[in-house]
Amino acid sequence: MARPSLNDLTAFVTVATRRSFRRAADELGTAPSTLSHAMRALEERIGVRLLNRTTRSVSPTEAGFELLGRLQPALSSLDEALDSIATFRGSLAGTVRINAPRLGAAILVRDILPVMAERFPDVTVDLIVEGKLIDIVSAGFDAGVRLVDSIPKDMIAVPFAGSVSFICVASPAYLDGFGEPGTPDELTRHRGIGHRVPGGKLYRWEFERAGQALAIETSGPVILDDEELMVDAAINGLGIAYVASPAAEAALAEGRLRRVLEPWTPAPERVAIYYPGHRTVPPALRAFLDVVKAAREKQEQS
């Protein structure tokens, strides 16, 4: 049997983890049809079917899962070996793949990516915006961004500068018409802009004051799964929204929104980038983490 090429094995791992010829082809910079033909040729060469194909999806066979489980650590070790000589090139280069929700992505674009582009121009940050919490290792990411409390315990977390509060906001027109709630219990008489979280559940609004914690279920004319749209809905008078503070900063500063129930705002939460601690950190990711730490230290000193 002819030994498969490294390119073919890498392509198989990409298809098997992305579960899509189109997504894998986009990542590898080739055409889906070319990638499909390459996978059929690989299967013929080794004499084993590796992928189940339908018109809508692709998934590994039992043999495919076995090969994938063996190849992933091997290819990771190869990447680490190549990364280990990065310093001998004279300039740092590479790609850092990061998975983040919209809020975390906005922080990166504002505070981190400009510094990365200036200090490490040959490092590409491949930022994928996704709301649901995923396994970044199996999905092929170098790191992820989440609230500190939602990061898996086996990961190493590096907090960003500052913190995020979750606040209630509404338009002046809405508050003029419906009044302003004085306590979270009064929200039952108001229109709440619902927030559906990635798992499909409706988010319960959390409040805290003098050691008293509450979680309130709200109802209203609209349910959304995107904080920017929730802010827009509040600006347009659809009700009260419960959002992360950065999402509403501009509208609050411009007077298009006002905060309500401010004394009941829960304690701020930290946002962090996280990565697996059992792997050697690639130089490009290490550079990215250093920029995150430097930004945090700069803010703490100011």
VEXPA-693973 format. One record per residue: z, x, y of N, C-alpha, C in turn; residue number from 1. Coordinates in steps of 0.2 Angstrom, whole numbers, plus 5000, padded with zeros to 4 digits. Example, Ala and Ser with C-alpha at 12.3 -4.5 7.8 and 13.67 -1.06 7.14 Angstrom:
2
> 5039 5066 4972 5039 5062 4978 5039 5066 4984 1 $
> 5035 5064 4989 5036 5068 4995 5039 5064 5000 2 $
# end
This chain:
302
> 5000 5004 4994 5000 5000 5000 5000 5004 5006 1 $
> 4995 5003 5011 4995 5007 5017 5001 5005 5021 2 $
> 5004 5010 5024 5010 5009 5028 5008 5005 5035 3 $
> 5011 5000 5037 5010 4996 5043 5011 5001 5049 4 $
> 5008 5000 5054 5009 5004 5060 5015 5002 5064 5 $
> 5018 5006 5068 5023 5004 5072 5022 4998 5077 6 $
> 5015 4998 5080 5013 4993 5084 5013 4986 5080 7 $
> 5011 4986 5074 5011 4980 5070 5018 4977 5069 8 $
> 5023 4982 5067 5030 4980 5066 5033 4978 5072 9 $
> 5032 4981 5078 5034 4978 5084 5032 4972 5086 10 $
> 5025 4970 5085 5022 4964 5086 5026 4959 5082 11 $
> 5027 4960 5075 5030 4955 5071 5037 4953 5073 12 $
> 5041 4958 5075 5048 4957 5078 5047 4953 5084 13 $
> 5043 4954 5088 5042 4950 5094 5040 4943 5093 14 $
> 5035 4942 5088 5034 4935 5086 5039 4931 5083 15 $
> 5043 4935 5078 5048 4932 5074 5054 4930 5079 16 $
> 5055 4934 5084 5061 4932 5088 5059 4927 5094 17 $
> 5053 4927 5096 5051 4922 5101 5049 4916 5098 18 $
> 5047 4916 5092 5045 4910 5088 5039 4906 5091 19 $
> 5035 4910 5094 5029 4908 5098 5024 4913 5098 20 $
> 5017 4912 5096 5012 4917 5097 5011 4918 5105 21 $
> 5011 4913 5108 5009 4913 5116 5015 4917 5119 22 $
> 5021 4916 5118 5026 4919 5122 5026 4927 5120 23 $
> 5025 4928 5113 5025 4935 5111 5019 4938 5114 24 $
> 5013 4935 5114 5007 4938 5117 5008 4940 5124 25 $
> 5012 4935 5128 5013 4937 5135 5017 4943 5136 26 $
> 5022 4944 5132 5027 4949 5132 5023 4956 5130 27 $
> 5019 4955 5125 5015 4961 5123 5009 4963 5127 28 $
> 5007 4958 5131 5001 4960 5135 4994 4959 5131 29 $
> 4994 4954 5126 4988 4953 5122 4987 4946 5122 30 $
> 4981 4944 5118 4979 4937 5118 4983 4934 5111 31 $
> 4985 4927 5112 4988 4924 5106 4984 4925 5100 32 $
> 4977 4924 5100 4973 4924 5094 4973 4931 5091 33 $
> 4973 4936 5096 4973 4943 5093 4979 4944 5090 34 $
> 4985 4942 5092 4991 4943 5089 4992 4939 5082 35 $
> 4989 4933 5082 4989 4930 5076 4985 4933 5070 36 $
> 4979 4936 5072 4975 4939 5067 4978 4946 5065 37 $
> 4982 4949 5070 4986 4955 5068 4991 4954 5063 38 $
> 4995 4948 5064 5000 4946 5059 4997 4944 5052 39 $
> 4991 4941 5052 4988 4939 5046 4986 4946 5042 40 $
> 4984 4950 5046 4982 4957 5043 4988 4961 5040 41 $
> 4993 4960 5044 4999 4963 5042 5002 4960 5035 42 $
> 5002 4954 5035 5004 4950 5028 4999 4952 5022 43 $
> 4993 4953 5024 4988 4955 5018 4989 4962 5016 44 $
> 4991 4966 5021 4992 4973 5020 4998 4974 5015 45 $
> 5003 4970 5016 5010 4971 5013 5010 4967 5007 46 $
> 5006 4961 5007 5006 4957 5001 5011 4952 5001 47 $
> 5014 4950 5007 5020 4945 5007 5019 4941 5014 48 $
> 5020 4934 5013 5019 4930 5019 5026 4931 5023 49 $
> 5025 4932 5029 5031 4934 5033 5032 4928 5038 50 $
> 5027 4924 5040 5028 4919 5045 5025 4912 5042 51 $
> 5029 4907 5044 5027 4900 5043 5024 4897 5049 52 $
> 5018 4895 5049 5014 4893 5055 5013 4885 5055 53 $
> 5014 4882 5060 5011 4875 5061 5007 4875 5068 54 $
> 5005 4869 5069 5001 4869 5076 5005 4870 5082 55 $
> 5012 4869 5081 5016 4869 5087 5021 4875 5087 56 $
> 5022 4878 5081 5028 4883 5080 5026 4888 5075 57 $
> 5030 4893 5075 5030 4899 5071 5037 4901 5069 58 $
> 5039 4902 5063 5045 4904 5061 5045 4909 5055 59 $
> 5050 4913 5054 5050 4918 5049 5051 4915 5042 60 $
> 5047 4917 5037 5049 4915 5030 5055 4918 5028 61 $
> 5058 4917 5022 5063 4921 5019 5062 4928 5019 62 $
> 5056 4930 5017 5054 4937 5017 5054 4940 5025 63 $
> 5052 4936 5029 5051 4937 5036 5058 4939 5039 64 $
> 5063 4934 5037 5070 4935 5040 5073 4942 5037 65 $
> 5071 4943 5031 5074 4950 5028 5071 4956 5032 66 $
> 5064 4955 5033 5061 4961 5036 5064 4962 5044 67 $
> 5064 4956 5047 5067 4956 5054 5073 4959 5054 68 $
> 5078 4957 5050 5085 4960 5050 5085 4967 5049 69 $
> 5080 4970 5046 5080 4977 5045 5077 4981 5050 70 $
> 5071 4977 5053 5067 4981 5058 5071 4981 5065 71 $
> 5075 4976 5067 5078 4975 5073 5082 4981 5075 72 $
> 5087 4983 5070 5091 4989 5072 5087 4995 5072 73 $
> 5082 4996 5067 5078 5002 5067 5074 5003 5073 74 $
> 5071 4998 5076 5067 4998 5082 5072 4999 5088 75 $
> 5078 4996 5088 5083 4998 5093 5085 5005 5093 76 $
> 5086 5008 5087 5088 5015 5087 5082 5019 5089 77 $
> 5076 5017 5088 5070 5021 5091 5070 5021 5098 78 $
> 5071 5015 5101 5072 5014 5108 5077 5019 5111 79 $
> 5083 5019 5108 5088 5023 5110 5087 5030 5110 80 $
> 5083 5032 5105 5081 5039 5104 5077 5041 5110 81 $
> 5072 5037 5112 5067 5038 5117 5071 5038 5124 82 $
> 5076 5033 5125 5079 5033 5131 5084 5039 5132 83 $
> 5086 5042 5127 5090 5048 5127 5087 5054 5131 84 $
> 5080 5054 5131 5077 5060 5134 5074 5058 5141 85 $
> 5076 5052 5143 5074 5049 5150 5075 5054 5155 86 $
> 5081 5057 5155 5083 5062 5161 5078 5068 5161 87 $
> 5075 5069 5156 5070 5075 5156 5064 5074 5159 88 $
> 5062 5067 5161 5056 5065 5164 5056 5067 5171 89 $
> 5062 5068 5174 5063 5069 5181 5064 5063 5185 90 $
> 5062 5057 5183 5064 5051 5187 5065 5046 5181 91 $
> 5069 5041 5183 5071 5036 5178 5066 5030 5178 92 $
> 5064 5028 5172 5059 5023 5172 5061 5018 5166 93 $
> 5058 5013 5166 5059 5008 5160 5060 5001 5163 94 $
> 5061 4996 5158 5062 4989 5160 5069 4987 5157 95 $
> 5072 4983 5162 5078 4980 5160 5077 4972 5160 96 $
> 5078 4969 5154 5077 4962 5153 5084 4958 5153 97 $
> 5084 4954 5158 5090 4950 5160 5089 4943 5160 98 $
> 5094 4939 5156 5094 4932 5156 5099 4930 5161 99 $
> 5098 4925 5165 5103 4922 5170 5101 4915 5172 100 $
> 5106 4911 5173 5105 4905 5176 5103 4906 5184 101 $
> 5101 4900 5187 5098 4901 5193 5103 4904 5198 102 $
> 5109 4902 5198 5114 4905 5203 5115 4912 5202 103 $
> 5115 4915 5196 5116 4922 5195 5109 4925 5197 104 $
> 5103 4922 5195 5097 4925 5197 5097 4926 5205 105 $
> 5099 4921 5209 5099 4921 5216 5103 4927 5219 106 $
> 5109 4928 5215 5113 4934 5218 5110 4940 5216 107 $
> 5107 4941 5211 5103 4947 5209 5098 4948 5214 108 $
> 5094 4943 5215 5088 4944 5220 5090 4946 5227 109 $
> 5096 4943 5229 5099 4944 5236 5102 4951 5236 110 $
> 5106 4953 5231 5111 4958 5232 5109 4965 5228 111 $
> 5106 4964 5223 5105 4969 5218 5098 4972 5218 112 $
> 5093 4968 5217 5086 4970 5216 5083 4974 5222 113 $
> 5085 4972 5228 5082 4977 5234 5085 4984 5233 114 $
> 5091 4985 5231 5094 4991 5230 5091 4995 5224 115 $
> 5090 4991 5219 5086 4994 5213 5079 4996 5215 116 $
> 5076 4992 5218 5069 4994 5220 5068 5000 5224 117 $
> 5074 5001 5228 5074 5007 5233 5076 5013 5229 118 $
> 5081 5013 5225 5084 5019 5222 5080 5021 5215 119 $
> 5078 5015 5212 5074 5017 5205 5068 5013 5205 120 $
> 5063 5015 5209 5056 5012 5210 5052 5011 5203 121 $
> 5054 5016 5198 5050 5015 5192 5054 5011 5186 122 $
> 5059 5008 5188 5063 5003 5184 5061 4996 5186 123 $
> 5058 4992 5181 5056 4985 5181 5062 4981 5179 124 $
> 5064 4976 5183 5069 4971 5181 5065 4965 5179 125 $
> 5065 4963 5173 5062 4957 5170 5067 4952 5169 126 $
> 5067 4947 5175 5073 4942 5175 5070 4935 5173 127 $
> 5074 4933 5168 5072 4926 5165 5077 4921 5167 128 $
> 5075 4916 5171 5080 4911 5173 5081 4906 5168 129 $
> 5087 4905 5165 5088 4900 5160 5095 4897 5160 130 $
> 5096 4891 5160 5102 4888 5161 5107 4888 5155 131 $
> 5104 4888 5149 5109 4887 5143 5111 4894 5141 132 $
> 5117 4894 5138 5120 4901 5136 5117 4903 5129 133 $
> 5114 4908 5129 5110 4911 5123 5113 4917 5120 134 $
> 5111 4919 5114 5113 4925 5111 5108 4930 5114 135 $
> 5110 4934 5119 5105 4939 5122 5103 4944 5117 136 $
> 5107 4946 5112 5105 4951 5107 5099 4949 5103 137 $
> 5100 4943 5100 5094 4940 5096 5088 4938 5100 138 $
> 5089 4936 5106 5084 4934 5110 5080 4940 5113 139 $
> 5082 4946 5112 5079 4952 5115 5080 4954 5122 140 $
> 5086 4952 5125 5088 4954 5132 5093 4960 5131 141 $
> 5092 4964 5137 5097 4969 5138 5104 4967 5140 142 $
> 5104 4962 5144 5110 4959 5147 5109 4952 5150 143 $
> 5114 4949 5151 5114 4942 5154 5119 4941 5160 144 $
> 5119 4936 5163 5123 4934 5169 5126 4928 5168 145 $
> 5133 4927 5168 5136 4921 5167 5143 4921 5171 146 $
> 5146 4915 5172 5153 4915 5174 5157 4919 5169 147 $
> 5162 4923 5172 5166 4928 5167 5169 4924 5161 148 $
> 5172 4918 5163 5175 4914 5157 5171 4912 5152 149 $
> 5164 4911 5153 5160 4909 5148 5156 4915 5144 150 $
> 5158 4921 5146 5155 4927 5142 5158 4928 5135 151 $
> 5154 4929 5130 5157 4930 5124 5162 4936 5124 152 $
> 5167 4935 5120 5172 4940 5120 5170 4947 5117 153 $
> 5165 4947 5113 5162 4954 5110 5158 4957 5115 154 $
> 5157 4955 5121 5153 4958 5126 5157 4961 5131 155 $
> 5153 4966 5135 5157 4970 5140 5154 4967 5147 156 $
> 5159 4965 5151 5157 4961 5157 5158 4966 5163 157 $
> 5153 4966 5168 5154 4969 5174 5153 4964 5180 158 $
> 5159 4962 5183 5159 4957 5188 5155 4959 5194 159 $
> 5151 4954 5198 5148 4956 5204 5153 4956 5209 160 $
> 5151 4957 5215 5155 4957 5221 5156 4950 5223 161 $
> 5162 4948 5225 5164 4941 5227 5165 4937 5222 162 $
> 5165 4930 5223 5167 4925 5218 5163 4919 5220 163 $
> 5163 4914 5216 5160 4908 5217 5165 4902 5216 164 $
> 5165 4898 5221 5169 4892 5221 5165 4886 5220 165 $
> 5167 4881 5216 5164 4874 5215 5167 4869 5220 166 $
> 5162 4866 5224 5164 4862 5230 5160 4856 5230 167 $
> 5163 4851 5233 5160 4844 5234 5157 4844 5241 168 $
> 5151 4841 5241 5147 4841 5248 5144 4834 5248 169 $
> 5143 4832 5254 5139 4826 5255 5136 4826 5262 170 $
> 5131 4822 5264 5128 4822 5270 5132 4819 5275 171 $
> 5132 4821 5282 5135 4817 5287 5133 4809 5287 172 $
> 5127 4808 5286 5125 4801 5285 5129 4797 5280 173 $
> 5129 4800 5274 5132 4797 5268 5140 4796 5270 174 $
> 5143 4801 5273 5150 4800 5274 5151 4795 5280 175 $
> 5147 4795 5285 5147 4789 5290 5147 4782 5287 176 $
> 5143 4782 5282 5142 4775 5279 5147 4773 5274 177 $
> 5149 4778 5270 5154 4777 5264 5161 4779 5265 178 $
> 5162 4783 5270 5169 4786 5271 5170 4792 5267 179 $
> 5175 4796 5269 5177 4802 5265 5182 4801 5260 180 $
> 5182 4803 5254 5187 4803 5249 5193 4807 5251 181 $
> 5199 4805 5250 5205 4809 5252 5208 4812 5246 182 $
> 5206 4810 5240 5209 4813 5234 5203 4812 5229 183 $
> 5203 4816 5223 5198 4815 5218 5198 4808 5215 184 $
> 5203 4805 5215 5204 4798 5212 5199 4793 5216 185 $
> 5198 4794 5222 5194 4790 5226 5187 4791 5225 186 $
> 5185 4796 5221 5178 4797 5219 5175 4791 5215 187 $
> 5179 4787 5212 5177 4781 5208 5174 4776 5213 188 $
> 5175 4776 5219 5173 4771 5224 5167 4774 5228 189 $
> 5164 4780 5225 5159 4784 5229 5153 4785 5224 190 $
> 5147 4786 5226 5141 4788 5222 5142 4796 5221 191 $
> 5142 4797 5215 5142 4804 5213 5135 4806 5210 192 $
> 5133 4812 5212 5127 4815 5210 5128 4819 5203 193 $
> 5126 4816 5197 5128 4818 5191 5125 4825 5189 194 $
> 5128 4829 5185 5126 4836 5183 5126 4836 5176 195 $
> 5120 4836 5173 5119 4837 5166 5118 4844 5164 196 $
> 5123 4847 5160 5123 4854 5158 5118 4855 5153 197 $
> 5116 4862 5152 5111 4863 5147 5112 4860 5140 198 $
> 5119 4860 5138 5120 4857 5131 5118 4849 5131 199 $
> 5117 4846 5136 5116 4839 5137 5121 4835 5139 200 $
> 5127 4837 5139 5133 4833 5142 5133 4832 5149 201 $
> 5136 4827 5152 5137 4826 5159 5144 4830 5161 202 $
> 5143 4834 5166 5148 4839 5168 5154 4835 5172 203 $
> 5160 4836 5170 5166 4833 5173 5168 4837 5179 204 $
> 5169 4834 5185 5171 4838 5191 5178 4840 5190 205 $
> 5179 4846 5191 5186 4849 5190 5189 4850 5197 206 $
> 5195 4849 5198 5199 4849 5204 5206 4852 5202 207 $
> 5209 4855 5208 5215 4859 5207 5219 4859 5214 208 $
> 5226 4857 5213 5230 4857 5220 5237 4858 5218 209 $
> 5240 4863 5220 5247 4864 5219 5249 4864 5212 210 $
> 5245 4867 5208 5246 4867 5201 5244 4861 5197 211 $
> 5242 4856 5200 5239 4850 5197 5232 4850 5196 212 $
> 5229 4850 5190 5222 4850 5188 5220 4843 5186 213 $
> 5214 4842 5188 5211 4835 5186 5203 4837 5184 214 $
> 5201 4832 5180 5194 4832 5178 5191 4825 5179 215 $
> 5187 4824 5183 5184 4817 5185 5177 4816 5182 216 $
> 5176 4810 5179 5170 4808 5177 5167 4804 5183 217 $
> 5161 4805 5185 5158 4801 5191 5152 4797 5189 218 $
> 5150 4793 5193 5144 4789 5192 5140 4788 5198 219 $
> 5134 4787 5198 5130 4787 5204 5122 4785 5202 220 $
> 5118 4786 5207 5111 4784 5206 5107 4789 5203 221 $
> 5109 4795 5202 5104 4800 5200 5108 4805 5196 222 $
> 5105 4808 5190 5108 4814 5186 5103 4819 5186 223 $
> 5105 4825 5188 5101 4831 5188 5103 4837 5184 224 $
> 5099 4841 5183 5101 4847 5179 5100 4854 5183 225 $
> 5099 4853 5189 5097 4859 5194 5101 4858 5200 226 $
> 5105 4864 5202 5109 4863 5208 5105 4863 5214 227 $
> 5100 4866 5215 5096 4866 5221 5094 4858 5222 228 $
> 5092 4855 5217 5090 4848 5217 5096 4844 5219 229 $
> 5102 4845 5216 5108 4842 5218 5109 4842 5225 230 $
> 5109 4848 5228 5110 4849 5235 5105 4845 5239 231 $
> 5098 4845 5237 5093 4841 5241 5095 4834 5240 232 $
> 5097 4832 5234 5099 4824 5234 5105 4823 5238 233 $
> 5110 4827 5239 5115 4826 5244 5113 4826 5251 234 $
> 5109 4830 5253 5106 4831 5260 5102 4824 5261 235 $
> 5099 4821 5256 5095 4815 5257 5100 4809 5256 236 $
> 5106 4810 5256 5111 4804 5256 5112 4800 5250 237 $
> 5110 4803 5244 5111 4800 5238 5118 4800 5235 238 $
> 5122 4804 5238 5129 4803 5236 5133 4810 5237 239 $
> 5138 4811 5234 5142 4817 5234 5140 4822 5228 240 $
> 5139 4828 5229 5137 4833 5224 5143 4838 5223 241 $
> 5143 4840 5217 5148 4845 5215 5144 4851 5213 242 $
> 5144 4857 5217 5140 4862 5216 5143 4869 5217 243 $
> 5140 4874 5215 5143 4881 5216 5142 4882 5224 244 $
> 5146 4885 5227 5146 4886 5234 5140 4890 5237 245 $
> 5137 4895 5233 5131 4898 5236 5125 4893 5236 246 $
> 5125 4888 5232 5119 4883 5232 5119 4879 5238 247 $
> 5125 4878 5241 5126 4874 5247 5127 4878 5254 248 $
> 5127 4884 5254 5128 4888 5260 5124 4887 5266 249 $
> 5117 4887 5264 5113 4886 5270 5113 4879 5273 250 $
> 5114 4874 5269 5114 4867 5271 5121 4866 5275 251 $
> 5126 4869 5273 5133 4868 5276 5132 4872 5283 252 $
> 5129 4878 5283 5129 4881 5290 5125 4877 5295 253 $
> 5120 4874 5292 5115 4870 5297 5118 4863 5298 254 $
> 5123 4861 5296 5126 4855 5297 5123 4849 5293 255 $
> 5118 4851 5288 5115 4845 5284 5120 4843 5279 256 $
> 5125 4846 5277 5130 4844 5273 5137 4846 5275 257 $
> 5142 4842 5273 5149 4843 5275 5153 4844 5268 258 $
> 5158 4848 5268 5163 4848 5262 5167 4843 5263 259 $
> 5169 4840 5257 5174 4835 5256 5179 4837 5250 260 $
> 5185 4835 5250 5190 4836 5246 5192 4844 5245 261 $
> 5191 4847 5251 5192 4854 5251 5199 4857 5249 262 $
> 5204 4853 5250 5211 4855 5248 5211 4855 5240 263 $
> 5207 4852 5237 5207 4851 5230 5202 4856 5226 264 $
> 5199 4861 5230 5195 4866 5227 5198 4870 5222 265 $
> 5195 4870 5216 5199 4875 5211 5198 4882 5212 266 $
> 5202 4886 5209 5202 4893 5210 5195 4896 5209 267 $
> 5192 4901 5214 5186 4904 5213 5185 4907 5206 268 $
> 5179 4908 5204 5177 4911 5198 5172 4917 5199 269 $
> 5173 4922 5195 5169 4928 5195 5163 4927 5191 270 $
> 5157 4930 5194 5151 4930 5190 5150 4937 5188 271 $
> 5147 4938 5182 5147 4945 5180 5140 4946 5176 272 $
> 5138 4952 5175 5133 4954 5171 5136 4956 5164 273 $
> 5133 4955 5159 5137 4957 5152 5131 4959 5148 274 $
> 5134 4964 5143 5129 4967 5138 5133 4969 5132 275 $
> 5130 4970 5126 5133 4971 5120 5137 4978 5120 276 $
> 5143 4978 5118 5146 4985 5118 5145 4989 5112 277 $
> 5142 4986 5107 5141 4990 5101 5135 4995 5101 278 $
> 5131 4994 5107 5125 4998 5107 5125 5003 5112 279 $
> 5121 5008 5112 5121 5013 5117 5117 5010 5123 280 $
> 5120 5011 5129 5117 5008 5135 5111 5012 5137 281 $
> 5105 5009 5137 5099 5012 5139 5100 5015 5147 282 $
> 5097 5020 5148 5097 5023 5155 5095 5018 5161 283 $
> 5090 5014 5160 5088 5009 5165 5093 5004 5166 284 $
> 5097 5001 5160 5102 4997 5161 5108 5000 5164 285 $
> 5109 5006 5162 5115 5010 5165 5114 5010 5173 286 $
> 5108 5012 5175 5107 5012 5182 5108 5005 5186 287 $
> 5106 5000 5182 5107 4993 5185 5114 4992 5186 288 $
> 5118 4993 5180 5125 4992 5181 5129 4996 5186 289 $
> 5126 5002 5187 5129 5006 5193 5128 5003 5199 290 $
> 5122 5000 5200 5121 4997 5207 5125 4991 5208 291 $
> 5126 4987 5202 5131 4981 5203 5138 4984 5205 292 $
> 5140 4989 5201 5147 4991 5203 5147 4994 5210 293 $
> 5142 4997 5212 5142 5000 5219 5142 4995 5224 294 $
> 5139 4989 5223 5139 4983 5228 5146 4980 5228 295 $
> 5149 4980 5222 5156 4977 5222 5161 4981 5226 296 $
> 5160 4988 5225 5165 4992 5228 5164 4992 5235 297 $
> 5158 4992 5237 5156 4992 5245 5159 4986 5248 298 $
> 5159 4980 5245 5161 4974 5248 5169 4974 5248 299 $
> 5172 4976 5242 5179 4977 5242 5182 4981 5247 300 $
> 5178 4987 5249 5181 4991 5254 5180 4989 5261 301 $
> 5175 4984 5262 5174 4982 5269 5179 4976 5271 302 $
# end
